[in-house]
């Protein structure tokens, strides 16, 4: 439900929209709606958003926001990310709220995936 003042949509850069779609479809089951050659909207990702054509990348090291996904099966997800063409840049580690790992997509954007401590 849309609510004033709540995060409603995220947009992420993509050097290669076709590679982006293939990766996120394979790794997470997302689907997409094309809006011309330079933009695709995300569907089935938990939040609305899209990828726009850009040579830029998102990285917390560079000061970008970190998009964090959820998984109830972290070990399976890390394998799926790697087999789908992502690069694990930080292996699974514990943090006060659970466990997580970081990866980059085929474009070089960094994301994290987390789970509860006992998941």
Phi and psi in radians as a Rosetta constraint file:
Dihedral C 1 N 2 CA 2 C 2 CIRCULARHARMONIC -1.311 0.35
Dihedral N 2 CA 2 C 2 N 3 CIRCULARHARMONIC 2.339 0.35
Dihedral C 2 N 3 CA 3 C 3 CIRCULARHARMONIC -2.436 0.35
Dihedral N 3 CA 3 C 3 N 4 CIRCULARHARMONIC 2.352 0.35
Dihedral C 3 N 4 CA 4 C 4 CIRCULARHARMONIC -0.963 0.35
Dihedral N 4 CA 4 C 4 N 5 CIRCULARHARMONIC 2.292 0.35
Dihedral C 4 N 5 CA 5 C 5 CIRCULARHARMONIC 1.466 0.35
Dihedral N 5 CA 5 C 5 N 6 CIRCULARHARMONIC 0.003 0.35
Dihedral C 5 N 6 CA 6 C 6 CIRCULARHARMONIC -1.769 0.35
Dihedral N 6 CA 6 C 6 N 7 CIRCULARHARMONIC 2.590 0.35
Dihedral C 6 N 7 CA 7 C 7 CIRCULARHARMONIC -1.107 0.35
Dihedral N 7 CA 7 C 7 N 8 CIRCULARHARMONIC 2.243 0.35
Dihedral C 7 N 8 CA 8 C 8 CIRCULARHARMONIC -2.083 0.35
Dihedral N 8 CA 8 C 8 N 9 CIRCULARHARMONIC -0.462 0.35
Dihedral C 8 N 9 CA 9 C 9 CIRCULARHARMONIC -2.761 0.35
Dihedral N 9 CA 9 C 9 N 10 CIRCULARHARMONIC 2.460 0.35
Dihedral C 9 N 10 CA 10 C 10 CIRCULARHARMONIC -2.186 0.35
Dihedral N 10 CA 10 C 10 N 11 CIRCULARHARMONIC 2.512 0.35
Dihedral C 10 N 11 CA 11 C 11 CIRCULARHARMONIC -2.169 0.35
Dihedral N 11 CA 11 C 11 N 12 CIRCULARHARMONIC 2.327 0.35
Dihedral C 11 N 12 CA 12 C 12 CIRCULARHARMONIC -2.192 0.35
Dihedral N 12 CA 12 C 12 N 13 CIRCULARHARMONIC 2.416 0.35
Dihedral C 12 N 13 CA 13 C 13 CIRCULARHARMONIC -1.234 0.35
Dihedral N 13 CA 13 C 13 N 14 CIRCULARHARMONIC 2.680 0.35
Dihedral C 13 N 14 CA 14 C 14 CIRCULARHARMONIC -2.562 0.35
Dihedral N 14 CA 14 C 14 N 15 CIRCULARHARMONIC 2.173 0.35
Dihedral C 14 N 15 CA 15 C 15 CIRCULARHARMONIC -1.278 0.35
Dihedral N 15 CA 15 C 15 N 16 CIRCULARHARMONIC -0.550 0.35
Dihedral C 15 N 16 CA 16 C 16 CIRCULARHARMONIC -2.444 0.35
Dihedral N 16 CA 16 C 16 N 17 CIRCULARHARMONIC 1.772 0.35
Dihedral C 16 N 17 CA 17 C 17 CIRCULARHARMONIC -1.110 0.35
Dihedral N 17 CA 17 C 17 N 18 CIRCULARHARMONIC -0.637 0.35
Dihedral C 17 N 18 CA 18 C 18 CIRCULARHARMONIC -1.151 0.35
Dihedral N 18 CA 18 C 18 N 19 CIRCULARHARMONIC -0.731 0.35
Dihedral C 18 N 19 CA 19 C 19 CIRCULARHARMONIC -1.136 0.35
Dihedral N 19 CA 19 C 19 N 20 CIRCULARHARMONIC -0.667 0.35
Dihedral C 19 N 20 CA 20 C 20 CIRCULARHARMONIC -1.069 0.35
Dihedral N 20 CA 20 C 20 N 21 CIRCULARHARMONIC -0.858 0.35
Dihedral C 20 N 21 CA 21 C 21 CIRCULARHARMONIC -1.074 0.35
Dihedral N 21 CA 21 C 21 N 22 CIRCULARHARMONIC -0.775 0.35
Dihedral C 21 N 22 CA 22 C 22 CIRCULARHARMONIC -1.090 0.35
Dihedral N 22 CA 22 C 22 N 23 CIRCULARHARMONIC -0.768 0.35
Dihedral C 22 N 23 CA 23 C 23 CIRCULARHARMONIC -1.100 0.35
Dihedral N 23 CA 23 C 23 N 24 CIRCULARHARMONIC -0.937 0.35
Dihedral C 23 N 24 CA 24 C 24 CIRCULARHARMONIC -1.239 0.35
Dihedral N 24 CA 24 C 24 N 25 CIRCULARHARMONIC -0.471 0.35
Dihedral C 24 N 25 CA 25 C 25 CIRCULARHARMONIC -1.166 0.35
Dihedral N 25 CA 25 C 25 N 26 CIRCULARHARMONIC -0.815 0.35
Dihedral C 25 N 26 CA 26 C 26 CIRCULARHARMONIC -1.217 0.35
Dihedral N 26 CA 26 C 26 N 27 CIRCULARHARMONIC -0.808 0.35
Dihedral C 26 N 27 CA 27 C 27 CIRCULARHARMONIC -1.339 0.35
Dihedral N 27 CA 27 C 27 N 28 CIRCULARHARMONIC -0.621 0.35
Dihedral C 27 N 28 CA 28 C 28 CIRCULARHARMONIC -2.283 0.35
Dihedral N 28 CA 28 C 28 N 29 CIRCULARHARMONIC -0.031 0.35
Dihedral C 28 N 29 CA 29 C 29 CIRCULARHARMONIC 1.329 0.35
Dihedral N 29 CA 29 C 29 N 30 CIRCULARHARMONIC 0.321 0.35
Dihedral C 29 N 30 CA 30 C 30 CIRCULARHARMONIC -1.233 0.35
Dihedral N 30 CA 30 C 30 N 31 CIRCULARHARMONIC 2.754 0.35
Dihedral C 30 N 31 CA 31 C 31 CIRCULARHARMONIC -2.215 0.35
Dihedral N 31 CA 31 C 31 N 32 CIRCULARHARMONIC 2.954 0.35
Dihedral C 31 N 32 CA 32 C 32 CIRCULARHARMONIC -2.448 0.35
Dihedral N 32 CA 32 C 32 N 33 CIRCULARHARMONIC 2.702 0.35
Dihedral C 32 N 33 CA 33 C 33 CIRCULARHARMONIC -2.135 0.35
Dihedral N 33 CA 33 C 33 N 34 CIRCULARHARMONIC 2.107 0.35
Dihedral C 33 N 34 CA 34 C 34 CIRCULARHARMONIC -1.360 0.35
Dihedral N 34 CA 34 C 34 N 35 CIRCULARHARMONIC 2.350 0.35
Dihedral C 34 N 35 CA 35 C 35 CIRCULARHARMONIC -2.187 0.35
Dihedral N 35 CA 35 C 35 N 36 CIRCULARHARMONIC 1.202 0.35
Dihedral C 35 N 36 CA 36 C 36 CIRCULARHARMONIC 1.525 0.35
Dihedral N 36 CA 36 C 36 N 37 CIRCULARHARMONIC -3.104 0.35
Dihedral C 36 N 37 CA 37 C 37 CIRCULARHARMONIC -1.348 0.35
Dihedral N 37 CA 37 C 37 N 38 CIRCULARHARMONIC -0.136 0.35
Dihedral C 37 N 38 CA 38 C 38 CIRCULARHARMONIC -2.144 0.35
Dihedral N 38 CA 38 C 38 N 39 CIRCULARHARMONIC 0.220 0.35
Dihedral C 38 N 39 CA 39 C 39 CIRCULARHARMONIC -2.715 0.35
Dihedral N 39 CA 39 C 39 N 40 CIRCULARHARMONIC 2.384 0.35
Dihedral C 39 N 40 CA 40 C 40 CIRCULARHARMONIC -2.331 0.35
Dihedral N 40 CA 40 C 40 N 41 CIRCULARHARMONIC 2.369 0.35
Dihedral C 40 N 41 CA 41 C 41 CIRCULARHARMONIC -1.560 0.35
Dihedral N 41 CA 41 C 41 N 42 CIRCULARHARMONIC 2.564 0.35
Dihedral C 41 N 42 CA 42 C 42 CIRCULARHARMONIC -1.593 0.35
Dihedral N 42 CA 42 C 42 N 43 CIRCULARHARMONIC 2.427 0.35
Dihedral C 42 N 43 CA 43 C 43 CIRCULARHARMONIC -2.240 0.35
Dihedral N 43 CA 43 C 43 N 44 CIRCULARHARMONIC 2.664 0.35
Dihedral C 43 N 44 CA 44 C 44 CIRCULARHARMONIC 1.086 0.35
Dihedral N 44 CA 44 C 44 N 45 CIRCULARHARMONIC 0.632 0.35
Dihedral C 44 N 45 CA 45 C 45 CIRCULARHARMONIC -1.999 0.35
Dihedral N 45 CA 45 C 45 N 46 CIRCULARHARMONIC 0.018 0.35
Dihedral C 45 N 46 CA 46 C 46 CIRCULARHARMONIC 1.653 0.35
Dihedral N 46 CA 46 C 46 N 47 CIRCULARHARMONIC -0.397 0.35
Dihedral C 46 N 47 CA 47 C 47 CIRCULARHARMONIC -2.566 0.35
Dihedral N 47 CA 47 C 47 N 48 CIRCULARHARMONIC 2.615 0.35
Dihedral C 47 N 48 CA 48 C 48 CIRCULARHARMONIC -1.288 0.35
Dihedral N 48 CA 48 C 48 N 49 CIRCULARHARMONIC 2.628 0.35
Dihedral C 48 N 49 CA 49 C 49 CIRCULARHARMONIC 3.080 0.35
Dihedral N 49 CA 49 C 49 N 50 CIRCULARHARMONIC -2.950 0.35
Dihedral C 49 N 50 CA 50 C 50 CIRCULARHARMONIC -2.899 0.35
Dihedral N 50 CA 50 C 50 N 51 CIRCULARHARMONIC 2.979 0.35
Dihedral C 50 N 51 CA 51 C 51 CIRCULARHARMONIC -2.040 0.35
Dihedral N 51 CA 51 C 51 N 52 CIRCULARHARMONIC 2.343 0.35
Dihedral C 51 N 52 CA 52 C 52 CIRCULARHARMONIC -2.041 0.35
Dihedral N 52 CA 52 C 52 N 53 CIRCULARHARMONIC 2.568 0.35
Dihedral C 52 N 53 CA 53 C 53 CIRCULARHARMONIC -1.149 0.35
Dihedral N 53 CA 53 C 53 N 54 CIRCULARHARMONIC 2.159 0.35
Dihedral C 53 N 54 CA 54 C 54 CIRCULARHARMONIC -2.871 0.35
Dihedral N 54 CA 54 C 54 N 55 CIRCULARHARMONIC 2.614 0.35
Dihedral C 54 N 55 CA 55 C 55 CIRCULARHARMONIC -1.494 0.35
Dihedral N 55 CA 55 C 55 N 56 CIRCULARHARMONIC -0.095 0.35
Dihedral C 55 N 56 CA 56 C 56 CIRCULARHARMONIC -1.375 0.35
Dihedral N 56 CA 56 C 56 N 57 CIRCULARHARMONIC 2.814 0.35
Dihedral C 56 N 57 CA 57 C 57 CIRCULARHARMONIC -2.323 0.35
Dihedral N 57 CA 57 C 57 N 58 CIRCULARHARMONIC 2.735 0.35
Dihedral C 57 N 58 CA 58 C 58 CIRCULARHARMONIC -1.729 0.35
Dihedral N 58 CA 58 C 58 N 59 CIRCULARHARMONIC 2.230 0.35
Dihedral C 58 N 59 CA 59 C 59 CIRCULARHARMONIC -2.619 0.35
Dihedral N 59 CA 59 C 59 N 60 CIRCULARHARMONIC 2.283 0.35
Dihedral C 59 N 60 CA 60 C 60 CIRCULARHARMONIC -1.014 0.35
Dihedral N 60 CA 60 C 60 N 61 CIRCULARHARMONIC -0.555 0.35
Dihedral C 60 N 61 CA 61 C 61 CIRCULARHARMONIC -1.061 0.35
Dihedral N 61 CA 61 C 61 N 62 CIRCULARHARMONIC -0.572 0.35
Dihedral C 61 N 62 CA 62 C 62 CIRCULARHARMONIC -1.589 0.35
Dihedral N 62 CA 62 C 62 N 63 CIRCULARHARMONIC 0.073 0.35
Dihedral C 62 N 63 CA 63 C 63 CIRCULARHARMONIC 1.699 0.35
Dihedral N 63 CA 63 C 63 N 64 CIRCULARHARMONIC 0.127 0.35
Dihedral C 63 N 64 CA 64 C 64 CIRCULARHARMONIC -1.396 0.35
Dihedral N 64 CA 64 C 64 N 65 CIRCULARHARMONIC 2.783 0.35
Dihedral C 64 N 65 CA 65 C 65 CIRCULARHARMONIC -1.146 0.35
Dihedral N 65 CA 65 C 65 N 66 CIRCULARHARMONIC 2.520 0.35
Dihedral C 65 N 66 CA 66 C 66 CIRCULARHARMONIC -1.755 0.35
Dihedral N 66 CA 66 C 66 N 67 CIRCULARHARMONIC 2.091 0.35
Dihedral C 66 N 67 CA 67 C 67 CIRCULARHARMONIC -1.435 0.35
Dihedral N 67 CA 67 C 67 N 68 CIRCULARHARMONIC 2.184 0.35
Dihedral C 67 N 68 CA 68 C 68 CIRCULARHARMONIC -2.025 0.35
Dihedral N 68 CA 68 C 68 N 69 CIRCULARHARMONIC 2.131 0.35
Dihedral C 68 N 69 CA 69 C 69 CIRCULARHARMONIC -1.668 0.35
Dihedral N 69 CA 69 C 69 N 70 CIRCULARHARMONIC 2.909 0.35
Dihedral C 69 N 70 CA 70 C 70 CIRCULARHARMONIC -2.016 0.35
Dihedral N 70 CA 70 C 70 N 71 CIRCULARHARMONIC 2.574 0.35
Dihedral C 70 N 71 CA 71 C 71 CIRCULARHARMONIC -2.526 0.35
Dihedral N 71 CA 71 C 71 N 72 CIRCULARHARMONIC 2.367 0.35
Dihedral C 71 N 72 CA 72 C 72 CIRCULARHARMONIC -1.486 0.35
Dihedral N 72 CA 72 C 72 N 73 CIRCULARHARMONIC -0.126 0.35
Dihedral C 72 N 73 CA 73 C 73 CIRCULARHARMONIC -2.358 0.35
Dihedral N 73 CA 73 C 73 N 74 CIRCULARHARMONIC 1.344 0.35
Dihedral C 73 N 74 CA 74 C 74 CIRCULARHARMONIC -1.041 0.35
Dihedral N 74 CA 74 C 74 N 75 CIRCULARHARMONIC -0.763 0.35
Dihedral C 74 N 75 CA 75 C 75 CIRCULARHARMONIC -1.107 0.35
Dihedral N 75 CA 75 C 75 N 76 CIRCULARHARMONIC -0.702 0.35
Dihedral C 75 N 76 CA 76 C 76 CIRCULARHARMONIC -1.156 0.35
Dihedral N 76 CA 76 C 76 N 77 CIRCULARHARMONIC -0.676 0.35
Dihedral C 76 N 77 CA 77 C 77 CIRCULARHARMONIC -1.172 0.35
Dihedral N 77 CA 77 C 77 N 78 CIRCULARHARMONIC -0.711 0.35
Dihedral C 77 N 78 CA 78 C 78 CIRCULARHARMONIC -1.093 0.35
Dihedral N 78 CA 78 C 78 N 79 CIRCULARHARMONIC -0.671 0.35
Dihedral C 78 N 79 CA 79 C 79 CIRCULARHARMONIC -1.168 0.35
Dihedral N 79 CA 79 C 79 N 80 CIRCULARHARMONIC -0.717 0.35
Dihedral C 79 N 80 CA 80 C 80 CIRCULARHARMONIC -1.131 0.35
Dihedral N 80 CA 80 C 80 N 81 CIRCULARHARMONIC -0.731 0.35
Dihedral C 80 N 81 CA 81 C 81 CIRCULARHARMONIC -1.040 0.35
Dihedral N 81 CA 81 C 81 N 82 CIRCULARHARMONIC -0.835 0.35
Dihedral C 81 N 82 CA 82 C 82 CIRCULARHARMONIC -1.130 0.35
Dihedral N 82 CA 82 C 82 N 83 CIRCULARHARMONIC -0.754 0.35
Dihedral C 82 N 83 CA 83 C 83 CIRCULARHARMONIC -1.260 0.35
Dihedral N 83 CA 83 C 83 N 84 CIRCULARHARMONIC -0.292 0.35
Dihedral C 83 N 84 CA 84 C 84 CIRCULARHARMONIC -1.611 0.35
Dihedral N 84 CA 84 C 84 N 85 CIRCULARHARMONIC -0.041 0.35
Dihedral C 84 N 85 CA 85 C 85 CIRCULARHARMONIC 1.904 0.35
Dihedral N 85 CA 85 C 85 N 86 CIRCULARHARMONIC 0.060 0.35
Dihedral C 85 N 86 CA 86 C 86 CIRCULARHARMONIC -1.428 0.35
Dihedral N 86 CA 86 C 86 N 87 CIRCULARHARMONIC 2.849 0.35
Dihedral C 86 N 87 CA 87 C 87 CIRCULARHARMONIC -2.084 0.35
Dihedral N 87 CA 87 C 87 N 88 CIRCULARHARMONIC 2.087 0.35
Dihedral C 87 N 88 CA 88 C 88 CIRCULARHARMONIC -1.290 0.35
Dihedral N 88 CA 88 C 88 N 89 CIRCULARHARMONIC 2.076 0.35
Dihedral C 88 N 89 CA 89 C 89 CIRCULARHARMONIC -1.842 0.35
Dihedral N 89 CA 89 C 89 N 90 CIRCULARHARMONIC -0.224 0.35
Dihedral C 89 N 90 CA 90 C 90 CIRCULARHARMONIC -2.588 0.35
Dihedral N 90 CA 90 C 90 N 91 CIRCULARHARMONIC 2.009 0.35
Dihedral C 90 N 91 CA 91 C 91 CIRCULARHARMONIC -1.080 0.35
Dihedral N 91 CA 91 C 91 N 92 CIRCULARHARMONIC 2.926 0.35
Dihedral C 91 N 92 CA 92 C 92 CIRCULARHARMONIC -0.953 0.35
Dihedral N 92 CA 92 C 92 N 93 CIRCULARHARMONIC 2.289 0.35
Dihedral C 92 N 93 CA 93 C 93 CIRCULARHARMONIC -2.458 0.35
Dihedral N 93 CA 93 C 93 N 94 CIRCULARHARMONIC 2.767 0.35
Dihedral C 93 N 94 CA 94 C 94 CIRCULARHARMONIC -1.504 0.35
Dihedral N 94 CA 94 C 94 N 95 CIRCULARHARMONIC 2.545 0.35
Dihedral C 94 N 95 CA 95 C 95 CIRCULARHARMONIC -2.464 0.35
Dihedral N 95 CA 95 C 95 N 96 CIRCULARHARMONIC 2.928 0.35
Dihedral C 95 N 96 CA 96 C 96 CIRCULARHARMONIC -0.949 0.35
Dihedral N 96 CA 96 C 96 N 97 CIRCULARHARMONIC -0.477 0.35
Dihedral C 96 N 97 CA 97 C 97 CIRCULARHARMONIC -1.692 0.35
Dihedral N 97 CA 97 C 97 N 98 CIRCULARHARMONIC -0.066 0.35
Dihedral C 97 N 98 CA 98 C 98 CIRCULARHARMONIC 2.753 0.35
Dihedral N 98 CA 98 C 98 N 99 CIRCULARHARMONIC -2.380 0.35
Dihedral C 98 N 99 CA 99 C 99 CIRCULARHARMONIC -2.373 0.35
Dihedral N 99 CA 99 C 99 N 100 CIRCULARHARMONIC 2.685 0.35
Dihedral C 99 N 100 CA 100 C 100 CIRCULARHARMONIC -2.790 0.35
Dihedral N 100 CA 100 C 100 N 101 CIRCULARHARMONIC 2.928 0.35
Dihedral C 100 N 101 CA 101 C 101 CIRCULARHARMONIC -2.407 0.35
Dihedral N 101 CA 101 C 101 N 102 CIRCULARHARMONIC 2.838 0.35
Dihedral C 101 N 102 CA 102 C 102 CIRCULARHARMONIC -2.049 0.35
Dihedral N 102 CA 102 C 102 N 103 CIRCULARHARMONIC 2.574 0.35
Dihedral C 102 N 103 CA 103 C 103 CIRCULARHARMONIC -2.553 0.35
Dihedral N 103 CA 103 C 103 N 104 CIRCULARHARMONIC 2.837 0.35
Dihedral C 103 N 104 CA 104 C 104 CIRCULARHARMONIC -1.974 0.35
Dihedral N 104 CA 104 C 104 N 105 CIRCULARHARMONIC 2.539 0.35
Dihedral C 104 N 105 CA 105 C 105 CIRCULARHARMONIC -1.399 0.35
Dihedral N 105 CA 105 C 105 N 106 CIRCULARHARMONIC 3.081 0.35
Dihedral C 105 N 106 CA 106 C 106 CIRCULARHARMONIC -1.041 0.35
Dihedral N 106 CA 106 C 106 N 107 CIRCULARHARMONIC -0.286 0.35
Dihedral C 106 N 107 CA 107 C 107 CIRCULARHARMONIC -1.547 0.35
Dihedral N 107 CA 107 C 107 N 108 CIRCULARHARMONIC -0.266 0.35
Dihedral C 107 N 108 CA 108 C 108 CIRCULARHARMONIC 1.792 0.35
Dihedral N 108 CA 108 C 108 N 109 CIRCULARHARMONIC -0.004 0.35
Dihedral C 108 N 109 CA 109 C 109 CIRCULARHARMONIC -1.238 0.35
Dihedral N 109 CA 109 C 109 N 110 CIRCULARHARMONIC 2.418 0.35
Dihedral C 109 N 110 CA 110 C 110 CIRCULARHARMONIC -1.705 0.35
Dihedral N 110 CA 110 C 110 N 111 CIRCULARHARMONIC 2.438 0.35
Dihedral C 110 N 111 CA 111 C 111 CIRCULARHARMONIC -2.369 0.35
Dihedral N 111 CA 111 C 111 N 112 CIRCULARHARMONIC 2.953 0.35
Dihedral C 111 N 112 CA 112 C 112 CIRCULARHARMONIC -2.286 0.35
Dihedral N 112 CA 112 C 112 N 113 CIRCULARHARMONIC 2.749 0.35
Dihedral C 112 N 113 CA 113 C 113 CIRCULARHARMONIC -2.273 0.35
Dihedral N 113 CA 113 C 113 N 114 CIRCULARHARMONIC 2.317 0.35
Dihedral C 113 N 114 CA 114 C 114 CIRCULARHARMONIC -2.191 0.35
Dihedral N 114 CA 114 C 114 N 115 CIRCULARHARMONIC 2.851 0.35
Dihedral C 114 N 115 CA 115 C 115 CIRCULARHARMONIC -2.589 0.35
Dihedral N 115 CA 115 C 115 N 116 CIRCULARHARMONIC 2.897 0.35
Dihedral C 115 N 116 CA 116 C 116 CIRCULARHARMONIC -1.138 0.35
Dihedral N 116 CA 116 C 116 N 117 CIRCULARHARMONIC 2.828 0.35
Dihedral C 116 N 117 CA 117 C 117 CIRCULARHARMONIC -0.990 0.35
Dihedral N 117 CA 117 C 117 N 118 CIRCULARHARMONIC -0.617 0.35
Dihedral C 117 N 118 CA 118 C 118 CIRCULARHARMONIC -1.773 0.35
Dihedral N 118 CA 118 C 118 N 119 CIRCULARHARMONIC 0.153 0.35
